[in-house]
Amino acid sequence: MGALLAGAAKADNILVNTGFEDALVGWGSETGGWAGWGATQSDSGFGVAPHSGLHAVMLAVWPTGGGGGIVQKPNVLGNTTYTLSFWSAYEATYAGGSLNSFVEWHDASDAIISRDSFNNIALGGATVWNQQTLIDVTAPANAAWCEVQINGAEGSSGGALYIDDATFSAAVPEPATVSLLGLAGLGLLALRRRKNK
């Protein structure tokens, strides 16, 4: 039975404006799905070309800026496992900063239930896009929505971080897995009937 349960596919992405093709308005406004601070929509004219499409988001993490970040607040289902994934790159002049992310779970009354944090995520090489797939996180039973945040802490010599193509998806069984489980169940039922005769 274990082999039958192994297959899983990712469901639809529940984030919006995942490629940052729509501009961010700023902190306190979730127009375009994301709120941001120290965050600017960028294009190939900036230090790093977008991973896909025409735009990415640039997190201005200058030495005196205190960092920059983006946040989105999708609805979730309790007891459901989600995977957060995004692409990151940084300018060659970026040094001494860090890339961090967290998923903060809230109930229907907006109270914070818990938080899954991922700090000092490995950046990879300068000006090269790296996919960051964070370990699966499971929504608490009473979770109604969550806050997905990606941020960069200030660096020591300027430069900026770039984020593109973010996804936050629930794991669902592949159709083949569901079919195999159904066939296994029918087989067990047939054996039981044969035994009872």
Secondary structure, DSSP 8 states (H G I E B T S, - for coil): -TTTT---EEEEE--SSTT--S---BTTB-GGG-EEESEEEE-TTSSS--SSSS-EEEE---TTT--EEEEE--B--TT-EEEEEEEEEE-TT--S-EEEEEEEEE-TT--EEEEEEE-S----STT--EEEE---EE--TT--EEEEEEEEE--SS---EEEEEEEEEEEE--HHHHHHHHHHHHHHHHHHHHHH-
